[in-house]
Amino acid sequence: MVLIRKEHTHFHFDHALAPAVTVKPGDEATFETLDACLGQVRTTEQYFRHRANPLKGNPMAGPVFVEGASPGHTLTVDILRIELDPDGFQLIGPNRAIIRDEVPDWTCYAFRIENGRIVFPNGIDLPAEPMIGQFGTAPAGEPTNRPNPLGGNIDCPYARVGARIYLPVEVEGALFSLGDVHARQGDGEVVGAPEIGARVTVRFGLLPHRLAEGFMIEDAEDWHSCWTAENEGEAARQAVFQNARFLSRQHTADFRDTLILLTLIGRLTISRTAKWGAHNPVVCSSFSKKMAEDALRAYRPAKS
């Protein structure tokens, strides 16, 4: 088992970074990740001190060099396990996500993980369902941590155990990193999610072609495309178009017809709403694999 330790923490996807480790397709690796504030925040006072020296983004572990990965390929990452640290923090306050002045003061809850549940000091108690907020491969161009076709700070709750992420490769070795684990998150991350460190175990694979324009997520039932834009409406439009083009290639179907199919069976959810600093909202377009297969089993393109 390959281990990427917390010492290999960085804040941007960057092709100039030296790899933390090298793996082959089929190998498994475990990433030790820090929470979004480097494990330094459990109270409001600690958060204010942390804000005085702001980070350049969420900390990630990596990058991992995957042998054989070359520009034009697709890296696959199977999420096998997410083991949470014993505790984390939850913030809420003014000018955060959808909030403007509706919540005038800052609150920081330190929560615990007990028997697989998230236990807040205010009595909220829910099963943990961890997901990976930030993942991706390095761009050939400038370093970034913003949402982009190669990944970034996506905060999509579908990036969880049992999912496979398909990521375009732009540089030799792909240089994959991940971080920003949330103990649980609903659609939208409307005020911020419970931040926590973790050990994330994945398995790498490689496809010798590009699956889609941007990354995609597959789980047991669905395909998901996430996209970012200045507003949720444009992000939704681009996410739907990626799914429609993907369906068109997979089933040799007319693009018009796959758009109609997504009208019939598709779902739109917001992964992260509003603007978070320089980061735009992220919208996810999803569809059932079985329903798409059933609908297109007897497909024939319409005559022009």
KOLNU-183218 format. One record per residue (C-alpha): x, y, z. Coordinates in steps of 0.2 Angstrom, whole numbers, plus 5000, padded with zeros to 4 digits. Layout:
BEGIN
XYZ
...
***
This chain:
BEGIN
500050005000
500750174995
500550315008
500550505004
500850585021
500250755028
501950825025
501550815006
500250955008
500051094994
498751214989
498651214970
498651084955
500351124948
501351024934
502951104942
502751014959
503850864962
502850704964
502550634982
502550454976
502450364959
501150224956
500650114942
498850084935
498049964947
498950024962
498050084978
498650234988
498150315004
498150505006
498250585024
497350745022
497150895033
495550985036
495251155027
496151255041
497651135043
496851065060
497151235068
495351285070
494051225083
493451385091
492951555084
494451635091
495651515082
494651545066
494951735067
496851705070
496851585055
496051715044
497351845049
498551735039
497451665025
497951515015
498051504996
496651374996
496151205003
497651095008
497850934997
498950784998
500050734983
500350744969
500450564963
501350524947
500450384938
501650284926
501050284908
499850434910
500050554896
499150704888
497550644880
497250494892
495950484906
496450444924
495250344934
495150354953
494150224963
493650294980
493850134991
493850205009
493750365019
494250355037
493850515046
494850595060
494050595078
493550775076
493250925065
492451095064
490851185056
490851365053
489351485050
489451675049
489151825038
489551835020
489851655019
489051555004
487251605003
487251705019
487451895018
486951985034
485551855039
486751775052
487651925060
488951835070
490251695068
490051525076
491251385076
490651215082
491951075086
491050915082
491550735085
491450575076
490750435087
490250265081
490150325063
489050475067
489350665067
488950735085
488850925087
488851015104
487151085100
486350915099
486350885080
486750705077
486850625060
487750475051
489350525044
489350505025
491050575020
491550645003
493050724994
492850914991
494450944981
495250824968
496050834951
497550814939
498850954936
498451074921
499751104907
499551294910
499551394926
499351324943
497551324950
496351264964
494751334956
493451214948
493951174931
493851024918
495250934927
494450944944
494751074957
493751134972
492151044967
491251004983
490150874975
489350754987
489450614974
491350604976
491150474990
491550294993
491050174979
491250314966
492450314951
493150484945
493650504927
494950644925
495750714909
497650704909
498650854902
500350824909
501450664910
501050564925
499350654928
499950724945
498450684955
498050764972
496550764984
495950845000
494550955008
493550805015
491850845022
491050725035
489450745027
488650875014
486950895006
486750974989
487351154988
488551165003
487451315007
488351385022
489951275022
490151095027
490851005042
492751005038
493850865044
495450775041
495450595034
496350445027
495750425009
496150265000
495950254981
496450144966
497150214950
496750164933
497050224915
496050244899
497050274883
495850404877
494850554884
493150514891
492450684890
492850864889
492950874908
492950754923
491550644926
490950534941
490150364940
489350264954
488350114955
486750194948
487250354939
488350464929
488750634935
489550794926
489950944936
490351114929
490651294935
490251464928
489851634934
488051584939
487151424942
486151434926
487651434915
488551304925
486951194923
486851224904
488751164902
488551014914
487050954904
487950974887
489350874893
488150734898
487250744881
488850734871
489450584882
487850494879
487950534860
489650454859
489250304870
487650264860
488050334843
486550444846
486050614839
486550754851
484750824849
484050664855
485250644870
484650814876
482850764875
483350604885
484150714898
482550814899
481650654902
482750564915
484050694920
484250774937
485150944941
485850974958
486951114965
488551054972
489151224978
488051374977
488451554977
490251624975
491551574988
492951714985
493551694968
492751524966
491151514956
489651394959
489651214953
488151124946
488050934943
486950854929
486550674933
485650524924
485250344928
486350224919
484950094918
483650214912
484850274898
485250104893
483350054893
482850214883
484150194870
484050004867
482950024852
483650194847
483750244829
484150424823
482750524815
482750554797
483250724792
***
